[in-house]
Structure formats: structure tokens, C-alpha cells
Amino acid sequence: MLIRRLTYNDAANGFRLTQQCGWPHRLVDWQLLLTLGEGYAMEHDDQVIGTVMAWRWGEHFASVGVVVVDNVWQGKGIGKQLMQTLMADFPNQQLRLHATPQGAMLYEKLGFTVRGTLSQFQTPQLALISPPTFPKGYRVRLATLEDRPGLEQLAYCATGMNRPQLYDYLLKEQRVFVLTDQQGGIVGSVGCHRFGRGLSLGPCYVKESGILTGLLQAALSQLPGEFVRLDIDEQWVNEAWLTQWGLQRVDVPQIMIRAGKIPAFTPTAIEVTVMTPALG
């Protein structure tokens, strides 16, 4: 067996593995993951039998995902070998991933600890939702390239992460909804991008929790009839308003962190949803 670096040409290999697992990733989703990140493949007889990837968000943070092993090779330590190889490239960074109950046992042995849970809500066909009413001077609109500094600053205030490559993609190829205040400043944002079976709303950041429901309602009101998914931090879940919009909880992975060596950071904004469980 051989561990080697993943390349863009491995998109089809990764797609085959996630299809085996029943994960929703499309081939184009794998191409995006490989464009934004880096990782390793395990090969046996020239066939990829496992993958792991990471995405660098500035100097001190990275997210980890698509830790997937061919069904035939499950239980043989391949996931552990791939994780150890990847982690050696990130000796001091804080690493974050979202784990199934089975995967959590491996990640705990590798030094990850549980920080919370991430609830996945989705609907196969979003009902017609009325737009919300905001206080005078507040409004939701689509972001433009001129909003990029404000979007990146809001993301940094919530997470400490610098994410320019992510906003390159969202602003040029997908959509970002922003909530602005009376002075035109961005106080909330939520990405809207094609992923898996339909649309995913994330990442979502807000200056304060009181504006969250209105921001999400405004974004959802633009998406009638779509398959919609949110991967939302459990501490911000309001199941009453999610279910009234037709969104149902389908999964609850654990948020796991390897602390790393990072500067002290005090958030001044809130991270609500992630882009995808892998990208964070």
C-alpha cells in the first residue's frame, strides 16, 4: 500500500468512495474540495481505497474532512494512517472536524476533543416562505465583490479564521446574502451554494443572535421549491422555526477540535452554520 498526495485528477476517486458511503457529494463538489484544499490518498494496486483532506484558513486554523475508506478496507487502520499523515503537516494549527459516532473514537485517540454538536436540517422541497420584517434601515440583499472586506472581517470576528479563498468562490460563482444596518454596515451574512442534492446555506455569521432568525428567513424566502440544507451549531438551533419552515433534523455529528498552538482570540460575532461539514 502507498500513501500519496491527492491531486485534482483524484476527484473521480473521491466521488466513488463517498458514493459508497451514501454521502451526497457530487463530482463537482469533489473538484471544489480539491481546488481549495490538500490531502492524501491511500492506494492499493493502483486503486484509491481511502482519502483525507484539510483546508487552511489563515496561519493558525484548518478544517479536516472527507476521511473516507473503501467499504472493503474498513477496520484495517487506514483512516488512522491517513489522519496521522495529514496531521503531521499541521503540527501547530487548530484542527476542526465533524465526526460520526464511529469516527469520534478514532479522533479522540488522535487528540481531538468534543466541543459541541452540529445539527443537519434539510428539506427536499422548500415551501414558500414570506420574507421577514426588519427594523427601519435594516435590509437583506445579495453581496457584491465590493462587500468582500466586510464579509471576511465578519468571518474573522466569529472564528479567528482568514477565509479569502472561500469568499472568492462564493462571491464569483455562488451567492451570499448580507443583512445591513442603518449605516449600511454588514451585521450578518449567509452563503448559498450548490452542494450535494441541492442548496446549502452557509457559512452564516451574525453580529448578535437577535438578527439570526430574520436573516435565515430572508434567505429561505428566495429559495422556494429548492432542496435546502443547513449545518447549524446546535447551540443556535431553534427547532420550532426550522420545522415550521419544513426543515427536518437528519443528522447530528460532533464538533471536534485539536487545540493546536494559536494566539488568544475572543469572538465578537457568532458562527451559526458552516459551509459544509468538511470546509467548516
C-alpha positions as CSV (number, residue, x, y, z in Angstrom):
1,M,0.0,0.0,0.0
2,L,1.1,3.6,-0.7
3,I,0.1,7.0,0.7
4,R,0.4,9.8,-1.8
5,R,-0.7,13.4,-2.2
6,L,-4.2,14.0,-3.7
7,T,-4.3,15.8,-7.0
8,Y,-7.2,17.5,-8.8
9,N,-7.4,14.3,-11.0
10,D,-8.5,12.3,-7.9
11,A,-12.0,13.9,-8.0
12,A,-13.4,10.7,-9.6
13,N,-11.7,8.5,-7.0
14,G,-13.1,10.6,-4.1
15,F,-16.5,10.7,-5.7
16,R,-16.6,6.9,-5.9
17,L,-15.7,6.5,-2.2
18,T,-18.3,9.0,-1.0
19,Q,-20.9,7.3,-3.2
20,Q,-20.1,4.0,-1.5
21,C,-20.9,5.7,1.9
22,G,-24.1,7.2,0.7
23,W,-22.7,10.8,1.1
24,P,-24.3,13.4,-1.2
25,H,-21.1,14.8,-2.7
26,R,-21.2,15.3,-6.5
27,L,-18.2,15.0,-8.7
28,V,-18.2,18.9,-9.0
29,D,-18.2,19.1,-5.1
30,W,-15.0,17.0,-5.1
31,Q,-13.4,19.2,-7.7
32,L,-14.2,22.2,-5.4
33,L,-12.7,20.5,-2.4
34,L,-9.5,19.7,-4.3
35,T,-9.3,23.2,-5.6
36,L,-9.5,24.8,-2.1
37,G,-7.6,22.2,-0.1
38,E,-4.9,19.5,0.2
39,G,-4.8,15.9,1.3
40,Y,-3.7,12.3,0.9
41,A,-4.9,9.1,-0.8
42,M,-4.2,5.5,0.2
43,E,-3.6,3.3,-2.8
44,H,-3.6,-0.5,-3.2
45,D,-2.8,-2.0,-6.6
46,D,-3.2,1.5,-8.2
47,Q,-6.7,1.9,-6.8
48,V,-7.5,4.7,-4.3
49,I,-9.0,3.0,-1.2
50,G,-9.0,6.0,1.2
51,T,-8.8,9.8,1.4
52,V,-8.3,12.6,3.9
53,M,-8.2,16.3,3.3
54,A,-7.6,19.6,5.1
55,W,-8.3,23.3,4.2
56,R,-6.1,26.0,5.6
57,W,-7.9,29.1,6.9
58,G,-5.1,31.5,7.6
59,E,-2.0,30.7,9.5
60,H,-3.5,29.1,12.6
61,F,-6.6,27.2,11.6
62,A,-7.6,24.3,9.3
63,S,-10.7,22.1,8.8
64,V,-10.5,18.4,8.1
65,G,-12.9,16.3,6.1
66,V,-13.7,13.6,3.6
67,V,-12.0,11.0,5.8
68,V,-13.4,8.0,3.9
69,V,-12.3,4.5,3.3
70,D,-13.4,1.9,0.8
71,N,-16.0,-0.4,2.3
72,V,-13.8,-3.5,1.6
73,W,-11.0,-1.9,3.6
74,Q,-12.9,-0.8,6.6
75,G,-11.5,-1.6,10.1
76,K,-7.9,-2.1,8.9
77,G,-6.4,1.2,10.3
78,I,-6.4,3.0,7.0
79,G,-8.3,6.0,8.3
80,K,-5.9,6.3,11.2
81,Q,-2.8,6.2,8.9
82,L,-4.2,8.8,6.7
83,M,-5.1,11.1,9.6
84,Q,-1.7,10.8,11.1
85,T,0.0,11.6,7.8
86,L,-2.2,14.7,7.4
87,M,-1.8,15.9,10.9
88,A,2.0,15.9,10.5
89,D,1.5,18.7,8.0
90,F,-0.3,20.8,10.6
91,P,1.8,20.5,13.8
92,N,0.6,23.7,15.5
93,Q,-2.7,24.6,13.8
94,Q,-6.0,24.2,15.5
95,L,-7.8,21.5,13.5
96,R,-11.6,21.1,13.4
97,L,-13.7,18.3,12.1
98,H,-17.3,17.0,12.3
99,A,-17.4,13.3,13.4
100,T,-19.9,10.4,13.2
101,P,-20.1,8.4,16.5
102,Q,-17.9,5.7,14.9
103,G,-15.3,8.2,13.7
104,A,-15.2,10.1,17.1
105,M,-13.5,7.2,18.8
106,L,-10.6,7.4,16.3
107,Y,-10.3,11.2,16.6
108,E,-10.3,11.1,20.4
109,K,-7.2,8.8,20.2
110,L,-5.6,11.3,17.9
111,G,-6.0,14.2,20.4
112,F,-9.4,15.7,19.3
113,T,-11.9,16.7,21.9
114,V,-15.7,17.3,21.6
115,R,-16.7,21.0,21.5
116,G,-20.3,20.7,20.7
117,T,-22.7,19.3,18.1
118,L,-23.7,20.3,14.6
119,S,-27.3,19.6,13.5
120,Q,-28.0,19.0,9.9
121,F,-31.5,20.1,8.8
122,Q,-32.9,19.7,5.4
123,T,-36.0,19.6,3.2
124,P,-36.3,18.1,-0.3
125,Q,-38.6,20.9,-1.4
126,L,-38.7,24.2,0.4
127,A,-42.2,25.7,0.9
128,L,-43.0,29.2,0.0
129,I,-41.8,31.4,2.9
130,S,-42.7,35.0,3.4
131,P,-39.9,37.5,3.8
132,P,-39.4,38.9,7.3
133,T,-40.0,42.4,8.5
134,F,-36.8,44.2,9.8
135,P,-36.4,47.3,11.9
136,K,-36.3,50.5,9.9
137,G,-33.0,50.9,8.0
138,Y,-32.1,47.1,8.0
139,R,-32.3,45.1,4.8
140,V,-31.1,41.9,3.2
141,R,-29.5,42.0,-0.2
142,L,-27.1,39.9,-2.3
143,A,-23.5,40.7,-1.7
144,T,-21.2,42.1,-4.4
145,L,-17.4,41.9,-4.7
146,E,-17.3,45.3,-3.0
147,D,-18.6,43.6,0.1
148,R,-15.7,41.2,0.3
149,P,-13.7,43.1,3.0
150,G,-16.7,43.3,5.3
151,L,-17.6,39.6,4.8
152,E,-14.1,38.5,5.5
153,Q,-13.9,40.7,8.6
154,L,-17.2,39.3,10.0
155,A,-16.0,35.7,9.4
156,Y,-12.8,36.6,11.2
157,C,-14.6,38.2,14.2
158,A,-16.6,35.0,14.6
159,T,-13.9,32.4,14.1
160,G,-10.4,33.9,14.0
161,M,-10.1,32.4,10.6
162,N,-9.0,34.2,7.4
163,R,-11.1,32.8,4.5
164,P,-10.3,34.8,1.3
165,Q,-10.3,31.7,-1.0
166,L,-13.8,30.8,0.3
167,Y,-15.2,34.2,-0.4
168,D,-13.6,34.2,-3.8
169,Y,-15.7,31.2,-4.7
170,L,-18.9,32.3,-3.1
171,L,-18.9,35.8,-4.5
172,K,-17.8,34.9,-8.0
173,E,-19.7,31.6,-8.5
174,Q,-22.5,31.3,-5.9
175,R,-24.5,33.8,-3.7
176,V,-24.1,35.5,-0.3
177,F,-27.0,37.2,1.4
178,V,-26.0,40.1,3.7
179,L,-28.0,41.9,6.4
180,T,-27.0,45.5,6.7
181,D,-27.9,48.1,9.4
182,Q,-29.0,51.7,9.2
183,Q,-25.4,52.8,8.3
184,G,-25.1,50.1,5.6
185,G,-22.7,48.0,7.7
186,I,-22.8,44.3,7.4
187,V,-24.2,42.7,10.6
188,G,-25.0,39.3,9.2
189,S,-24.2,37.1,6.2
190,V,-25.1,33.7,4.9
191,G,-23.7,31.9,1.9
192,C,-25.9,30.0,-0.5
193,H,-24.2,27.4,-2.7
194,R,-24.9,24.3,-4.7
195,F,-23.8,21.2,-2.9
196,G,-24.9,17.6,-2.9
197,R,-28.6,17.2,-3.5
198,G,-29.4,21.0,-3.8
199,L,-28.5,24.2,-1.9
200,S,-26.6,24.6,1.3
201,L,-26.9,27.7,3.5
202,G,-23.6,28.5,5.0
203,P,-21.3,29.8,6.3
204,C,-23.6,32.1,8.4
205,Y,-22.2,34.7,10.7
206,V,-24.1,37.3,12.7
207,K,-23.0,40.2,15.0
208,E,-25.7,39.2,17.6
209,S,-28.2,36.4,17.9
210,G,-31.3,38.5,17.7
211,I,-30.9,39.0,14.0
212,L,-30.4,35.4,13.1
213,T,-34.0,34.3,12.5
214,G,-34.7,37.2,10.2
215,L,-31.5,36.7,8.2
216,L,-32.2,33.0,7.6
217,Q,-35.9,33.6,6.9
218,A,-34.9,36.3,4.3
219,A,-32.5,33.9,2.6
220,L,-35.0,31.0,2.6
221,S,-37.7,33.2,1.2
222,Q,-35.6,33.4,-2.0
223,L,-35.4,29.6,-2.5
224,P,-39.0,28.2,-2.9
225,G,-39.1,24.7,-4.3
226,E,-35.4,24.0,-3.7
227,F,-33.7,21.2,-1.8
228,V,-32.2,23.1,1.1
229,R,-29.7,22.1,3.8
230,L,-28.3,23.8,6.9
231,D,-25.5,22.5,9.0
232,I,-26.1,24.6,12.2
233,D,-24.3,24.7,15.5
234,E,-26.7,23.1,18.0
235,Q,-26.4,26.0,20.4
236,W,-28.2,28.2,17.9
237,V,-30.9,25.7,16.8
238,N,-34.5,26.9,17.3
239,E,-36.3,23.8,16.2
240,A,-39.7,25.5,16.2
241,W,-38.9,27.9,13.5
242,L,-36.8,25.4,11.5
243,T,-39.6,22.9,11.4
244,Q,-42.3,25.5,10.6
245,W,-40.3,26.2,7.5
246,G,-40.3,22.5,6.7
247,L,-36.7,21.7,7.6
248,Q,-36.2,18.4,9.5
249,R,-33.2,17.3,11.5
250,V,-31.5,14.3,9.8
251,D,-28.0,14.1,11.4
252,V,-26.1,15.3,14.5
253,P,-22.3,15.0,14.1
254,Q,-20.0,16.0,16.8
255,I,-17.8,19.2,16.5
256,M,-14.3,18.1,17.4
257,I,-11.2,20.2,17.9
258,R,-7.5,19.6,18.2
259,A,-6.4,22.6,20.1
260,G,-3.0,23.4,18.5
261,K,-1.0,26.4,19.4
262,I,-2.9,29.5,18.4
263,P,-3.0,33.1,19.6
264,A,-5.6,34.2,22.2
265,F,-8.8,35.0,20.5
266,T,-12.1,36.4,21.8
267,P,-15.0,36.2,19.3
268,T,-17.0,39.4,18.7
269,A,-19.5,37.7,16.3
270,I,-21.3,34.3,16.1
271,E,-20.7,31.4,13.8
272,V,-24.1,29.8,13.1
273,T,-23.8,27.5,10.1
274,V,-20.9,26.0,8.3
275,M,-20.2,26.0,4.5
276,T,-20.1,22.2,4.6
277,P,-19.0,19.8,7.4
278,A,-15.7,19.5,5.7
279,L,-14.9,23.1,4.8
280,G,-16.3,24.5,8.1
